């Protein structure tokens, strides 16, 4: 390293430190919403490692990620504006402290979920490999994450694939407040790499040059095809877990904190540069400090004067606009062939993989074995194991990697074998994939397909028979498709593989043996456009998946007794084609929803509510609903038949509708489980008698002009505090940063500091006052 490189490391560490201290001060003044986790004390890790990364390398980060983002190249202005929730922030105010995205600089995002970003880095590395670059993925995480499934599944998957990824554990000794030695018997984190056959090394995380050397070796190994590395960087945070968390006195001692401060990475490197290496004088280093301070102050001022997002933009960037331009996407080949479901979908996937060389397919047993249902037959042989990736049994790991790969230049299918296993993916679908476009303010997206066979078949029992489309439809940003025939299955899969958003592709297992006329070659079925499978004038039956087949059978039987039904095949649950249902209702005036999911908060409830809101006058009877009974899927064939919708049940339900009756929905009932009203009221009254504090600041108090002393925001579970002591009295001279008063929340006693130099001219919240977050406690002039 030359002199310029060394001073650059120093400058970057100072930038991280001063930015965090400035953010801390602004937060304590109440200038920022939400809550923040600071990186003070750990700067050498991010700076030393990121010194070897290019803009096209990707990092994933943690809730304590400001430092990682800055070290990777995010502009200070973008960071501060995001912390201030301004429209000029890196995510337009949509993400905040724990969700910082900057694709121009390879910042995949800080992450509010422990360990969630680790598999994304694996996916980014696999994406780089399939795109023919030597880009690497780097995952930063804390010691708490090493006990999480995401850590173990990702290390194992990366090792098995020889992925170019660097795992960086910043071991600061505490997971929130739990000491490492209490969380695991093996506190040598680097040694955990051996279990997965990858390189594991430890380094002094407060020595930037040691981190630089270790990072250089790991990044080169990743770039050159040498596989992953686990780096344990032993470091320490000089702040609480989050702002408002006590520094010492609960889980840490003052002696421990003081000892680590003596090993401050910036002071150590400053001494080394000026005294040991004699690279720069103290005056030169002071000049760097001053230049950084000016940069930070400029960033703060930029954030303060930047506008807030316009309220009317709240719904921007949930889905791609293309998702709702469905009719323009529909096209099909005129040539057709009779084909089974699995072959039709397989052909659709193969056609898209030939068209797009950057489509990856992850799943268990999908290689030479061709999957549990022979549903990937021939794909491994044609496209090879580098694209059709036979994964370990690690749904969280490979689905998270699919998120990472799809967001960084590839499209990926994550094959879950059974929809029930979707829950093993943790939050990767609802908290990561579905939110990515919105959190990043439209800068990033996750064009992946989660392929999941669903529904009851052959007494598969409670863990292999679910459908679960309704709860997944609850998450904005996710498309939910459920075809009912081979042609639609192929067409929807091809559309999904061209979508810009994540698609949950549900395939009813009971239809795998079905056959139908399927277009040969190009065939796209748009999202959000239902299919009218049968026309009638007496009742409308709405269904999806296997229930469409049952609805058509029921409609045939009903026709024999003079009842003619419209049968609507939804094809996608999200987007939901309410226009098609409403148009049919205007003709039939009666609707029955048949659904293999549960009734509670289900698809039938949503359709009934929507029709009540938009087409109430067209209804001659309440919307009927026929659902799976509210029990787990039983193993016994007789019990299973009793709980599932059937052709006979549909016929009976339509006949009830025609007679003005609605099908019975069984609901869980409660009785005698609540406390009796008189006892509850008595207990409340007794408790209230012991409370003798004023609540809130009197509205009659006029706030004098000056610097407001604000009650800072606490964490998610803290919304108010009680003033327990004023350290300063009205009229006292105060200095910026000096303690003014103490308040007590449900979690801790915290000190509120003076926002600047001056005199305390007004006390608005006397001792005993309960104050809300953001309220003015006093004024300094």
ChimeraX attribute file (.defattr): number of C-alpha atoms within 10 A of each C-alpha:
attribute: neighborCount
match mode: 1-to-1
recipient: residues
	/A:1	6
	/A:2	8
	/A:3	11
	/A:4	10
	/A:5	11
	/A:6	16
	/A:7	19
	/A:8	15
	/A:9	22
	/A:10	25
	/A:11	19
	/A:12	25
	/A:13	28
	/A:14	22
	/A:15	24
	/A:16	29
	/A:17	21
	/A:18	19
	/A:19	28
	/A:20	21
	/A:21	16
	/A:22	18
	/A:23	23
	/A:24	19
	/A:25	17
	/A:26	18
	/A:27	21
	/A:28	23
	/A:29	22
	/A:30	21
	/A:31	17
	/A:32	25
	/A:33	17
	/A:34	17
	/A:35	18
	/A:36	26
	/A:37	21
	/A:38	26
	/A:39	26
	/A:40	23
	/A:41	24
	/A:42	29
	/A:43	30
	/A:44	32
	/A:45	33
	/A:46	29
	/A:47	27
	/A:48	26
	/A:49	26
	/A:50	24
	/A:51	19
	/A:52	17
	/A:53	22
	/A:54	14
	/A:55	14
	/A:56	18
	/A:57	26
	/A:58	31
	/A:59	31
	/A:60	31
	/A:61	35
	/A:62	27
	/A:63	23
	/A:64	22
	/A:65	26
	/A:66	31
	/A:67	28
	/A:68	27
	/A:69	27
	/A:70	23
	/A:71	26
	/A:72	25
	/A:73	20
	/A:74	22
	/A:75	17
	/A:76	25
	/A:77	21
	/A:78	24
	/A:79	28
	/A:80	31
	/A:81	29
	/A:82	25
	/A:83	32
	/A:84	27
	/A:85	28
	/A:86	25
	/A:87	20
	/A:88	22
	/A:89	30
	/A:90	29
	/A:91	26
	/A:92	22
	/A:93	23
	/A:94	21
	/A:95	23
	/A:96	28
	/A:97	28
	/A:98	22
	/A:99	25
	/A:100	32
	/A:101	29
	/A:102	22
	/A:103	20
	/A:104	13
	/A:105	20
	/A:106	22
	/A:107	24
	/A:108	31
	/A:109	28
	/A:110	27
	/A:111	24
	/A:112	18
	/A:113	16
	/A:114	19
	/A:115	28
	/A:116	29
	/A:117	31
	/A:118	33
	/A:119	33
	/A:120	35
	/A:121	35
	/A:122	37
	/A:123	32
	/A:124	32
	/A:125	34
	/A:126	30
	/A:127	31
	/A:128	25
	/A:129	19
	/A:130	18
	/A:131	16
	/A:132	10
	/A:133	13
	/A:134	17
	/A:135	24
	/A:136	31
	/A:137	33
	/A:138	31
	/A:139	24
	/A:140	25
	/A:141	27
	/A:142	23
	/A:143	25
	/A:144	24
	/A:145	22
	/A:146	21
	/A:147	13
	/A:148	13
	/A:149	17
	/A:150	26
	/A:151	22
	/A:152	22
	/A:153	22
	/A:154	27
	/A:155	29
	/A:156	22
	/A:157	21
	/A:158	28
	/A:159	21
	/A:160	16
	/A:161	17
	/A:162	19
	/A:163	28
	/A:164	33
	/A:165	36
	/A:166	30
	/A:167	26
	/A:168	26
	/A:169	25
	/A:170	23
	/A:171	27
	/A:172	21
	/A:173	19
	/A:174	20
	/A:175	17
	/A:176	15
	/A:177	14
	/A:178	12
	/A:179	16
	/A:180	21
	/A:181	12
	/A:182	10
	/A:183	15
	/A:184	13
	/A:185	8
	/A:186	12
	/A:187	15
	/A:188	14
	/A:189	21
	/A:190	20
	/A:191	17
	/A:192	20
	/A:193	21
	/A:194	11
	/A:195	11
	/A:196	17
	/A:197	16
	/A:198	20
	/A:199	20
	/A:200	20
	/A:201	18
	/A:202	20
	/A:203	20
	/A:204	16
	/A:205	28
	/A:206	26
	/A:207	23
	/A:208	27
	/A:209	20
	/A:210	19
	/A:211	26
	/A:212	23
	/A:213	14
	/A:214	19
	/A:215	26
	/A:216	18
	/A:217	14
	/A:218	28
	/A:219	25
	/A:220	16
	/A:221	19
	/A:222	24
	/A:223	22
	/A:224	13
	/A:225	14
	/A:226	17
	/A:227	24
	/A:228	33
	/A:229	30
	/A:230	24
	/A:231	27
	/A:232	27
	/A:233	28
	/A:234	20
	/A:235	25
	/A:236	24
	/A:237	22
	/A:238	18
	/A:239	19
	/A:240	18
	/A:241	19
	/A:242	18
	/A:243	20
	/A:244	23
	/A:245	19
	/A:246	18
	/A:247	18
	/A:248	14
	/A:249	8
	/A:250	10
	/A:251	12
	/A:252	15
	/A:253	11
	/A:254	10
	/A:255	10
	/A:256	10
	/A:257	16
	/A:258	11
	/A:259	10
	/A:260	16
	/A:261	15
	/A:262	10
	/A:263	16
	/A:264	22
	/A:265	25
	/A:266	23
	/A:267	15
	/A:268	14
	/A:269	24
	/A:270	20
	/A:271	15
	/A:272	14
	/A:273	20
	/A:274	16
	/A:275	13
	/A:276	10
	/A:277	11
	/A:278	11
	/A:279	18
	/A:280	17
	/A:281	14
	/A:282	15
	/A:283	10
	/A:284	13
	/A:285	18
	/A:286	12
	/A:287	12
	/A:288	19
	/A:289	17
	/A:290	13
	/A:291	13
	/A:292	20
	/A:293	17
	/A:294	12
	/A:295	17
	/A:296	23
	/A:297	16
	/A:298	15
	/A:299	20
	/A:300	24
	/A:301	13
	/A:302	19
	/A:303	25
	/A:304	17
	/A:305	11
	/A:306	16
	/A:307	16
	/A:308	17
	/A:309	16
	/A:310	9
	/A:311	7
	/A:312	7
	/A:313	8
	/A:314	11
	/A:315	9
	/A:316	13
	/A:317	20
	/A:318	20
	/A:319	23
	/A:320	16
	/A:321	12
	/A:322	13
	/A:323	18
	/A:324	15
	/A:325	13
	/A:326	16
	/A:327	12
	/A:328	9
	/A:329	16
	/A:330	15
	/A:331	13
	/A:332	16
	/A:333	12
	/A:334	11
	/A:335	11
	/A:336	14
	/A:337	13
	/A:338	14
	/A:339	19
	/A:340	19
	/A:341	26
	/A:342	24
	/A:343	18
	/A:344	28
	/A:345	25
	/A:346	19
	/A:347	21
	/A:348	25
	/A:349	23
	/A:350	19
	/A:351	14
	/A:352	19
	/A:353	21
	/A:354	12
	/A:355	10
	/A:356	14
	/A:357	14
	/A:358	22
	/A:359	25
	/A:360	25
	/A:361	28
	/A:362	27
	/A:363	24
	/A:364	21
	/A:365	19
	/A:366	26
	/A:367	23
	/A:368	17
	/A:369	16
	/A:370	18
	/A:371	17
	/A:372	12
	/A:373	14
	/A:374	15
	/A:375	19
	/A:376	26
	/A:377	19
	/A:378	18
	/A:379	22
	/A:380	20
	/A:381	13
	/A:382	13
	/A:383	17
	/A:384	13
	/A:385	17
	/A:386	15
	/A:387	21
	/A:388	23
	/A:389	21
	/A:390	22
	/A:391	21
	/A:392	16
	/A:393	14
	/A:394	21
	/A:395	26
	/A:396	25
	/A:397	31
	/A:398	33
	/A:399	31
	/A:400	31
	/A:401	30
	/A:402	34
	/A:403	34
	/A:404	33
	/A:405	30
	/A:406	30
	/A:407	27
	/A:408	28
	/A:409	18
	/A:410	25
	/A:411	30
	/A:412	30
	/A:413	28
	/A:414	25
	/A:415	26
	/A:416	24
	/A:417	22
	/A:418	21
	/A:419	27
	/A:420	19
	/A:421	18
	/A:422	23
	/A:423	13
	/A:424	15
	/A:425	19
	/A:426	19
	/A:427	16
	/A:428	28
	/A:429	25
	/A:430	18
	/A:431	15
	/A:432	22
	/A:433	26
	/A:434	26
	/A:435	23
	/A:436	30
	/A:437	24
	/A:438	23
	/A:439	24
	/A:440	25
	/A:441	22
	/A:442	16
	/A:443	16
	/A:444	20
	/A:445	28
	/A:446	29
	/A:447	26
	/A:448	31
	/A:449	28
	/A:450	22
	/A:451	23
	/A:452	22
	/A:453	26
	/A:454	27
	/A:455	25
	/A:456	23
	/A:457	16
	/A:458	12
	/A:459	17
	/A:460	17
	/A:461	17
	/A:462	14
	/A:463	14
	/A:464	19
	/A:465	24
	/A:466	24
	/A:467	25
	/A:468	18
	/A:469	24
	/A:470	22
	/A:471	13
	/A:472	17
	/A:473	21
	/A:474	14
	/A:475	16
	/A:476	14
	/A:477	25
	/A:478	23
	/A:479	26
	/A:480	27
	/A:481	28
	/A:482	26
	/A:483	27
	/A:484	23
	/A:485	25
	/A:486	26
	/A:487	28
	/A:488	24
	/A:489	28
	/A:490	29
	/A:491	26
	/A:492	26
	/A:493	28
	/A:494	24
	/A:495	23
	/A:496	30
	/A:497	23
	/A:498	16
	/A:499	20
	/A:500	22
	/A:501	28
	/A:502	30
	/A:503	28
	/A:504	27
	/A:505	26
	/A:506	25
	/A:507	27
	/A:508	26
	/A:509	22
	/A:510	15
	/A:511	22
	/A:512	17
	/A:513	11
	/A:514	14
	/A:515	18
	/A:516	16
	/A:517	15
	/A:518	26
	/A:519	22
	/A:520	19
	/A:521	17
	/A:522	16
	/A:523	23
	/A:524	24
	/A:525	25
	/A:526	24
	/A:527	29
	/A:528	25
	/A:529	22
	/A:530	24
	/A:531	14
	/A:532	15
	/A:533	14
	/A:534	17
	/A:535	15
	/A:536	17
	/A:537	16
	/A:538	20
	/A:539	25
	/A:540	29
	/A:541	29
	/A:542	26
	/A:543	28
	/A:544	24
	/A:545	28
	/A:546	23
	/A:547	23
	/A:548	24
	/A:549	19
	/A:550	20
	/A:551	32
	/A:552	22
	/A:553	16
	/A:554	22
	/A:555	26
	/A:556	16
	/A:557	16
	/A:558	18
	/A:559	12
	/A:560	9
	/A:561	8
	/A:562	9
	/A:563	18
	/A:564	20
	/A:565	26
	/A:566	25
	/A:567	27
	/A:568	25
	/A:569	29
	/A:570	29
	/A:571	29
	/A:572	24
	/A:573	23
	/A:574	24
	/A:575	20
	/A:576	22
	/A:577	20
	/A:578	17
	/A:579	14
	/A:580	18
	/A:581	24
	/A:582	21
	/A:583	13
	/A:584	26
	/A:585	24
	/A:586	15
	/A:587	15
	/A:588	20
	/A:589	22
	/A:590	25
	/A:591	30
	/A:592	26
	/A:593	24
	/A:594	27
	/A:595	26
	/A:596	29
	/A:597	24
	/A:598	23
	/A:599	22
	/A:600	16
	/A:601	12
	/A:602	20
	/A:603	25
	/A:604	25
	/A:605	17
	/A:606	14
	/A:607	22
	/A:608	19
	/A:609	14
	/A:610	14
	/A:611	22
	/A:612	15
	/A:613	10
	/A:614	12
	/A:615	17
	/A:616	18
	/A:617	11
	/A:618	17
	/A:619	16
	/A:620	15
	/A:621	16
	/A:622	19
	/A:623	24
	/A:624	23
	/A:625	25
	/A:626	26
	/A:627	25
	/A:628	22
	/A:629	20
	/A:630	15
	/A:631	11
	/A:632	14
	/A:633	23
	/A:634	19
	/A:635	15
	/A:636	13
	/A:637	13
	/A:638	10
	/A:639	12
	/A:640	22
	/A:641	14
	/A:642	13
	/A:643	17
	/A:644	17
	/A:645	21
	/A:646	21
	/A:647	17
	/A:648	13
	/A:649	18
	/A:650	26
	/A:651	20
	/A:652	15
	/A:653	22
	/A:654	28
	/A:655	17
	/A:656	14
	/A:657	22
	/A:658	16
	/A:659	10
	/A:660	12
	/A:661	15
	/A:662	19
	/A:663	20
	/A:664	11
	/A:665	15
	/A:666	12
	/A:667	10
	/A:668	7
	/A:669	5
	/A:670	7
	/A:671	5
	/A:672	6
	/A:673	6
	/A:674	8
	/A:675	9
	/A:676	9
	/A:677	9
	/A:678	9
	/A:679	10
	/A:680	12
	/A:681	12
	/A:682	11
	/A:683	11
	/A:684	11
	/A:685	11
	/A:686	11
	/A:687	10
	/A:688	10
	/A:689	8
	/A:690	8
	/A:691	8
	/A:692	9
	/A:693	12
	/A:694	15
	/A:695	13
	/A:696	16
	/A:697	17
	/A:698	11
	/A:699	7
	/A:700	6
	/A:701	11
	/A:702	9
	/A:703	15
	/A:704	13
	/A:705	11
	/A:706	15
	/A:707	20
	/A:708	22
	/A:709	27
	/A:710	24
	/A:711	22
	/A:712	27
	/A:713	25
	/A:714	22
	/A:715	15
	/A:716	8
	/A:717	9
	/A:718	13
	/A:719	15
	/A:720	20
	/A:721	24
	/A:722	23
	/A:723	21
	/A:724	17
	/A:725	15
	/A:726	18
	/A:727	12
	/A:728	17
	/A:729	15
	/A:730	14
	/A:731	14
	/A:732	12
	/A:733	14
	/A:734	21
	/A:735	15
	/A:736	14
	/A:737	14
	/A:738	16
	/A:739	17
	/A:740	22
	/A:741	22
	/A:742	18
	/A:743	22
	/A:744	17
	/A:745	18
	/A:746	11
	/A:747	14
	/A:748	13
	/A:749	16
	/A:750	19
	/A:751	19
	/A:752	22
	/A:753	21
	/A:754	27
	/A:755	25
	/A:756	17
	/A:757	15
	/A:758	18
	/A:759	20
	/A:760	23
	/A:761	19
	/A:762	22
	/A:763	20
	/A:764	19
	/A:765	22
	/A:766	17
	/A:767	17
	/A:768	18
	/A:769	21
	/A:770	20
	/A:771	23
	/A:772	20
	/A:773	16
	/A:774	19
	/A:775	19
	/A:776	20
	/A:777	22
	/A:778	24
	/A:779	23
	/A:780	26
	/A:781	18
